[in-house]
């Protein structure tokens, strides 16, 4: 699960970097909204799954904030 979350983060970073570089040279940014939405939904799902696993292990919100 952590590998999947990392992969999603890398993909989002690549999209953001490409958009930034394209905008810097004055070109229109061409991002597939459907692909971006799919990545965001995957990220949300993964975060919820991780939160549930942490709760099952007895990790509290305070402990999570201390480790961020």
Secondary structure, 3 states (H helix, E strand, C coil): CHHHHHHHHHHHHHHHHHHHHHHHCCCCCCCCHHHHHHHHHHHHHHHHHHHHHHHHCCCCHHHHHHCC
